Amino acid sequence: MHELGVVHRSITRAAPDDVAALAPYGTSTVHEAMGRLGLMRPYIRPVYPGAKLCGPAVTVLLQPGDNWMLHVAVEQLQPGDVLVAACTTECEDGFFGELLATSVRARGGVGLVIDGGCRDAEALEAMGFPVFSRAINSKGTVKATLGSVNVPVVCANALVTPGDVVVADVDGVVVVPASRAAEVAEASRKREDNEAAKRERLAAGELGLDMYSMRGPLEAAGLRYLD
């Protein structure tokens, strides 16, 4: 059950070294390295091309059409943090824009992931402030109803606990539990190294059919070649 009207000031963030170790890897690599867990629904998209982020989550539970708690959350940011905002019910209103981004950046925040709407996309791109949202929507919000800050939230079907590492790029958004950050960073490195070797073989003309030993299983499954 969600707690309403609370701000948890003390959270356990993933270690900075582990966050830095995850940062070079794309969401697809991290998702696979973690056992295909932690991925947000694909309707969460960057509001401008090339946006990417990686950092510990400060979570926000919003009420529909109300961005009051985003302002509350900004005070809890530490340098390198990412705001992750969920809503008590589906809402695509424009919760966030250029002014809030300016405030987030002033506190050291490095981006936002929101299961809701965002506006001022052109200004956010000009600032280089990465936002990943379910919609771009000019419709404004009010400041009237309490939600919470730094409680576990479900954002676009992914569980986010305060302090978890959020990795986002053009391919999506993935959440790495803080306790697994080091392990997943190492698994991501090994996966990238393995892919580099495969890429060389494929570039040289070797077929996936042979590299992955697919011919026998395909024949056993009944695949026939007809000339």
NORPE-V286507 format. One record per backbone hydrogen bond with DSSP energy under -0.5 kcal/mol. CO is the residue of the C=O (numbers start at 1). NH is the residue of the N-H. Records with the same first field share a line. If there is no record, write none. Layout:
BEGIN
CO->NH + NH
END
This chain:
BEGIN
6->149
7->9
9->11
11->13
15->18 + 19
16->20
17->21
18->22
19->23
20->24
22->25
26->30
27->31
28->32
29->33
30->34
31->36 + 37
32->35
38->175
41->44
43->45
45->133
48->51
53->168
55->166
56->82
57->59 + 163
58->84
59->150
60->62 + 86
61->148
62->88
63->66
65->142
66->63
67->70 + 71
68->71 + 72
69->73
70->74
71->75
72->75
73->76
74->77
78->81
81->110
82->58
83->113
84->60 + 86
85->115
86->62
93->95 + 117
96->119
97->101
98->102
99->103
100->104
101->105
102->106
103->107
104->107 + 109
105->108
108->80
111->83
112->132
113->85
114->116 + 134
116->134 + 135
117->95 + 96
118->137
120->124
121->125
122->126
123->127
124->128 + 129
128->130
130->112
131->47
132->114
133->45
135->118 + 137
139->94
142->67 + 68
147->5
148->61
149->8
153->155 + 160
154->156
155->158
156->41
158->155
160->153
161->164
163->14
164->57 + 166
165->167 + 176
166->55
167->174
168->53
169->172
172->169
173->40
174->167
175->177
176->165
177->180 + 181
178->181
180->184
181->185
182->186
183->187
184->188
185->189
186->190
187->191
188->192
189->193
190->194
191->195
192->196
193->197
194->198
195->199
196->200
197->201
198->202
199->203
200->204
201->206
202->205
207->210 + 211
208->212
209->214 + 215
210->213
213->217
214->218
215->219
216->220
217->221
218->223
219->222
END
